[in-house]
């Protein structure tokens, strides 16, 4: 498959989650509009520093972007008078980013391989996910004052995949650790890591 790449500093997009994005750069405004028109997915690529971004030739891999990224299709929520966009990115999965395929667009398009995930919980993880869900729901109540946004967030937590993704996105302080969790393919491994962080008080509350 081919995906457009939106490189962002310290940002992970977890499958099953939705991330709001303010788009203002002309090349990414075009990327969003092209994705909406053609259905080509967008992957959010984790980069450590915007200064690391450099040109690449067709056939090369993006050396400054982490290889595994969440991907999905953007929904334009608001078109502002100044031309900028508010976009919701709902992640449908994750991919391994490959080589740059074309230089015909101002944004990056690469070959990508979708990475399957095992979302079946074992008995221990079922109990841990209940704890994670309670902590996440409490965080939402304390940190999202707008009732409609709070309801939208709570309603999006439809299963373990969504709970784990949202928990890692919003309650983990360490961005490299977020990326490490994203790269895990077994939900039980993700749950174990998150629960250990809860026990050691290494989460945002």
N, C-alpha and C positions, 0 to 999 in steps of 0.2 A: 504494500500500500504506500501511497505518498501522503505526507503530512506537511503542512506549513509549520514553521517553528517560531514561537514567540519567546525569545530568551529574556528571562527576568531574574533579577538578583534575589537569591535566597527564597525562591517560591517553588513549592511543590503542588501539583494538582493530583489529588488522590481519587482513584476510581470511586464513583458513587457520590462524589461531593460536587458542590456548585460554588464557583469562586467569582465574585463580582470584580470587574476590571474597568478602569477608566482608560479609554483609548484616545490618544491625542496626536501621536506621531503619524504623519501622512502615510508612511509605508504600512503601518499596522492598521490604520483605518481602511486602506485598500485590502489588506489581508482579511479582515473581518468581513467586509462586503463581498469579496470573492468567495469566501467560505460559505456565507449565507446563500449566494447565488448558485454555487456549483456543488455544495455538499462536501467539499474537501475538508477533512478534519484539521484542527489546530492542536499542536502539542505545546505545552508550556515547559520550556527548557530551563533547568536550574543552572544559573551561573553564579560564581562567587563575587565577581566584580565587573562592572560595566567596562572598565578599562581593559579587561582581558579580551573583549570582542575584537575580532580582526577578520579581514576578508578571507574567503576560501574559494578555491576553484571547484568547478564541476568535477565530481568523482572523488572529492575529499570528504572526510568526516569532519564534523565541527568539533575541533579540539577543545574549545572553551566551554562547551555545554555537556552536562552529565548525560551519559548515554541512555539512561532510562527516564522516561517522561510520561506523565499523564496526558491523555488527549481526549478531545471531544469536539462538539460543534457549538459555536457561539450563538447566543440569542441576543439580538439588539433590544435592550430594554428602553433606552432613551437616546434620542438624537437631539443634541443641544444646538442652540442658535449659532454657537461659535464653531460648529462642525465636529466637535468631539462626541464620543459615544460612551454610554454606560452599557456594558456587555456582561451577561452571565455566561460563564463557561461551565457547562455540566460535563464532568469527566465520565466517559463511557468505558474507559479501559486505560491500559498503559502500553507503551511501545518501546522498542529498542531503536534508537535513531541510527540511521545509516549514512550513506553518502549524499552529498548535495547533487541534485538532479538537473537543475536548470538555473540559468542566470537571466531568465526572461522577466522575472518579477522583482520588485524592489525589496521583497522579503524573502526569507529562506524557505526552500522546499526540498525535502529530503526523502529518500527511500526509508521505510520503517517496517519493522516486524512486530506485530501485536504479540504481547506476552500474556499467556493464559494464567489465571490465578485459581487457586484452590480455596473456595469460600465455605467449605464444610467445617463446622466447629466440632471439636471433641468435647467430652462432658465437662472437663475442667474449664475450658475456654468459655463455655456457655455461662457459667457462673461469673467468670471474670468480666465478660461483656456486660452483664447486668450492672456490675459495679461501675464500669466505665460509662455506661449510659446515664446512671444516676449523677455521677460527677459532671458529665457534660451538660445534662439538663440543668443542673444547679448553676453552672458557669453561664449558660445562656440566659437564665433568669436574672443573673447579677450583672451581666455585661451588655445586654441588648435591651435598651429601654423602650424602643418602639414596639408596641404590641403586635403590629402586623408582621414586622420583620422577625420578631421572636416566634410567632406562630409558624411562619414560613420555615424557619430554621428547624423548629421542633418537628414539624410535619415531614421534613426531609429525612429524618432519622428512621427510615423504614425497615432497616435490617442491620445485621452485624457489619456488613461491608461499609455501609454509610456511617455507622457509629464509629467504627475504627478510623475511617478516613477523616471524619470531622474532628475526632479527638486528637489525632496526630497533627492536623492542620492548625488547630487553635490553642491547644494546651501544652504543646512541646516547645520548649525554649530554644533548643539547639537545632538549627536549620540542617546541619549535616546529618543529624540523627533522623530528622524528618525524611530526608532523602534515602537514608539507609532503610527505613521502614517501608517507604514506597517501593524500593527494589526487592523486598521480600515477596515471595509469591504464595506463601501459605498463610492464611489468615490466623492460624493458631500461633505461628511464630510472632506475628505482629501483636497479637493480644498479650502474649507472654511478656514481650518487651514493654508494652504500655503499662501492664499491671505492675511490673517491677519498678517502673518509674513512679507510679502511684505510691507504692510502699516506701520508696526512698524520698518522697516529697519533691521529686524533680519535675513537677508540672506547674503550669500557670493556674492559679486559683482565683 
